[in-house]
Amino acid sequence: MQDASNVDSQLPTSDTVAKFDRGPETLKSKLMHIVYTAPAVVPLFVLLAAIVIFGLLLGDRFFSPFALTLILQQVAIIGIVASAQSIVILTAGIDLSVGAVMILSSVVMGKFTFDLGLPPAVGVFAGLLCGLICGTISGYLVAYWKLPPFIVTLGMWQIVLAANFLYSGSQVIRSQDIAEQAPLLQFFGSTIKVGGAVFTYGVIFMLLLVTALSYVLSQTSWGRHVYAVGDDPEAAELSGVNVRGTLISVYALAGLICAFAGWALIGRIGSVSPQAGQLANIESITAVVIGGISLFGGRGSVAGTLFGALIVGVFTLGLRLLGADVQWTYLLIGLLIIAAVAVDQRIRKASL
């Protein structure tokens, strides 16, 4: 029979066990923790990798200041709309009406200015108010009537889209007329040249918007409430968070941001068209998902959404310069969407 002291000496010590637990799991757990706390890291890595790859393939054609700022111009509208979509999805909701609200707001701006003969500033204000009202209605139905956000915004999308065509009569207000009589409507299309780069006011607004939302969501009590509601609304309410008020404010702000996107859309295309921006709903959700915001709410950042929009822009321009079929862009973006959702699911399971 072995001596007790010999048996004890053969057992692993607590230090040995601790070292074993921190072995091969350490790197993986650290990476998962980084991705969970800073989900924008993944889309940022994908964006940088895409830029490097297309840069190596295309050289100066891709790395020119004009080409890089062209990407920003192409994603400016979707970046603004996706920012609105981001704050909604952070609350575990979704807004399928963002594109329709954007278009109706631009139509209201044009109609109030040209049909009613009001000053352009009043027309712009009316369009912004239109977006705010649409968002507030959706938020009220979600917060107080407890209706699913998907159903509410699906219905709102149909209502706003119908109102858009009924009110506009499917008529386009020409770019030339706007430039001559109401240049304020084209404000976001004005450009600033910095060296060989050309920035529009729409691009600058998008960057300022992302910066402001990132600060508000991370540094204010309202931002913490948004994350809390998305993570667990019942627990948030027990903690003293005004869940209903937070939801209404989120949807109202999203509607207002979409109205600004409508104003920027006029600047981008030059005219007021009820047919413009029809794919904004899908494109905004694409940017949000690729940007690392969880569809289950409570995790993600608006900066990640911007990276997601830029990824789409880089792939679109890069493949176009390579002469590839446009379908390759859709294929790669589809793969990125599935991969982003798979990563999100993996992170959620690891965090439980």
N, C-alpha and C positions, 0 to 999 in steps of 0.2 A: 504493500500500500504506500502511495507517494506521500511524502511529507506535505503538510498544508502549505508551508511556505513555498515549496517548489511549485505546487499547483497555482498559487497566487502569482508567482513570478512568470508563469506561462500564459496568463490571461492578458489580453490587451489593456493597456492603461487608458485613462480618459483622454490623455494627450494623443495617444495613438488613434483612438476612435475619432477624435476631432480632426486630426490630419486626414483620415480616410474620407470623412464626410466632405472635407473641403477639396477633395481631389479633382477628378475629371468633371464634376458637376459645377465647379466654381465658375469657369469661363462661360459656360452655357447660361447659368443663372444670372451672371452679370450682364450678359448680352440681352437676355430676356427682360431684365429689370430696366436696362437703358431704353430698349424699344418700347416698353410699357409706359415709362415715365416721359419719354420724348419720342413719340411715334413719327414725328416729322423727319427723324434721322434716316429712315428707310427710303422714303421718296426723294430726299435730298441726295442720297447715295445713287439712286437710280438716275436722277437728273444729271448729276455730274458724270456718271458713267456714259450716259447717252451723248452728252456734249463732247466728251473725249473721243468716243467711237466715231461719231459723225465728223468731228474735227479731223481725225486721222484720215478718214475716207475722202473728205471734200476739201480739206486744207483751208486756204483763204476764202474760198467761196462760202464757207460756213462760219468761219471765225471773224468775218468782216463786221465792223460796227453796225452796218446797215442790216445785215442778216440777223444779228442777235437782237437788235431793237425791233426788227420786223416781227420776231416771235412774240415780243411783249405786246406789240400792237394787235396781233391776231388773237391773243388770249385775254386782252383787257376786258372785253364784255363778259366773257365766261368767268374770268377771275372775279369780277364784281358780283355776278349772280351766284357763283359758287361760294363766295363769302357769306351771302345770305343763307344759302343752303346749309352751310357749315354750322351756324349757330342753332339752326333748327334740329339738325341731326344730332348735335351734342346733347339735346334734351331727349334723345331716343325717339324723335319724330321724323317727319319727312315732309317736304313741301313740293308737291307736283305742279303747283300753280306759278312758280317763280317766273317762268318764261312768258306766260300769258299776262301776268301782272306787269312785267317789263314792257311788253308791247302795248298794252292798253294805256299805260302811263305815258308812253311816247306819243300815242295817238291823241290823248287828252291835251298834251302840251301843244301839239300842232293844231288841233281843232279849236282850242280856246284862243289861240293866237290869230289864226287865219279866218275861221268861220265867224267867231264872235267879235273879232277885231280888238281884242284886249292886248295890252302891252305884253311882249314876250316874257317878261319877268313874272307876270301874273299867270301866264300859261304854264310856265315851268313850275310855279308854286302849286297850281291846280293838279299837275301831273304827279308831283311828289305827294300831295295830299291823297290822291287816288290810290297810290301804292300803299300808303300808310293805312288807309281805311280797309283795303282788301286784306292786308296782313292782320289787322286788328280783329276783323270778323272771323278769320280762320282761327286765330288764337283764342277768341272767346268760345267758339264751338268746341275746341279741343279741351280748354281748361274747365269750363263750366258745364258743358253738356257731356263731357267725357267721351266724345266721339273719337274714333281712331283717326290719327292725323292723315293716314293714307287716304281714307274715305273722304274726309273733310276737304283736303286739298285737291283730290281728284274731282270732286264736285265743283270746287271753286275754279279749277282749271277750265272746266266746261262752261261755267257761267261767265267767267271773265273773257274767255275766247269768243263766245257768242256775242257778248256785249261789245267786244272790240270790232267785230265785223259789222254788227248792226249799227254801231255809232259811226264808224268810219265809212260805211258804204263800200268798203274795199278800195277806196280811193287813195292814191299816193300823193303826198304833197312834195312837189319837185325840189330837188337840191338848189336849183337856180333861184326859185322863189324864196326859199329860206335864206339863202345867202344875201339876197337883195333886201328883204323886208324884216327878217328876224334872225340875224347872225348869232344871237345869244343861244338859240337852239342848237347850233353847231359848235358851241364853245369847246366841248371835250374833243373835237376833232382838230383843233388848232395844234400846231406843232412847235417844238423847241429843238433847235439843233445844237448838239454838243459834239464838236469835232465832226466825225463822220456819222455819228449816231443821231437818229431822229426820234424824239419822244413826243407823244401826244399828251394833252392834258388828261385824256382818259387813262393812259398808262400811269401817269403820276397820281391820279385819284385812286386807282386800284392799289398802288403801293402804299399810299397814305392810309387807305381804308384797312388794308391787312395789318399794317403797323398799329393802328388805333385799336382794332378789334383784338389783336394779340395782347396788347397792354391791358385793355379792359377785362378780358377773360382771365388773365393771369394775376392781375394786381388789384382788382376791386371785389367788393363783396358780391356785387351782382354777377360777376363772372364766376365766382365760386358757387353761387346758387345755381347757375346754369349747369355746371358740371354735376352738382349734387342732385338736381332734378333728373338729369339723364342717367346717373348711376343708380339711384334708388329713390323715387319720388316719395314713397311712404316714410322712409327714414329721414329724408330731407324735411318733410312736414313735421315730423316729431321733433326735429332739431330746431324748429322755429322758422323754417324757410317758407315764404309765401309762394307756394308752388303755382297757384293759379295766376298770381300777378307776374311771376317770372315767365310763365308760358306765354301769356298775352304779350308781354313786353318783347319776348323773343320773336314771335310771329309778326308783331307790328314793326319791329326794327328790320326784319327780313323784307317785309313789304316795302318799306321806305328805301332800303338799299336797292331793291329791284327797280324802283322808280328812278333812282339815280342811274342804274344800268340802262333804263330806257332813254334817259337824256344822253348818256354816253353813246348809245346805239345810233341816235340821230347824228351825232358828230362823226361816228365811224363810217356810216353809209351815206351821210349827207342829206338824206331825205327822211320823211316820215312814212313808213310803210307798214300796213297791218299784217303783211305776210313775212316780215323779217323776224329772225331769231326764233324760228319754230322749234329748233332742236335744243334750245337753251336748257330745258328741263333735264334731258338725258345727259347733256354735256356737263352740266353743273354737278350732277350726282357722280358722274365719272371722275371729275376732278377731286371731289370729296373722298371718294372711296380710294382712289390711287394715292391721295394725299395722306392716308393713314388714319382718318377719323372713323371710329367704330360706328357701324350702323346700329349698334345696340345702345349707343349714347354714353356719355360720361368720360370719353377718352379721345384725345386728338387735339389738333391746333389748326388755326386758320392759316398759319404759315405753311403747314403741310399741304393744305388745299391749294395754295399758290404754287407750291412745287408740283402738285399733281397736274394743275393746268399747264404749267410750263413743260412738263414731260410730254403731254399731248402735243403742244406746240412744237417742241423740238423734233419729235417723231414725224409730225406732219411735214414740216419744212425740210428736214433732212432727207426723208424718203422722196419728196418731190424733187429736190436737187439731184438726187441719184437717178431720177427718171423711173422710179418704181411705180407700179400700179397703186392707185389710191387704196385698193382693198387690203394691201399689206398693212397700211396704217390701222385700219379697223381690226385686223387680225391681231396685231401686236398690242393694241390698246385693250382688246378683249382679254388677251392672256394676262395683261397687267391687272385688270380688274379682278379676275379670278384669283390670281396670286395674292393680291392685296387682301381679299376677303379671307383666303386660307391663312395668311399670316395673322390676321386679326383673331380668327377662331383659335389658332394655336396659342396666341398670347393670352386670350381670355381663359382658356383651360389651364394654362400654367399659373395664372394669377389666383385661381380658386383655391 
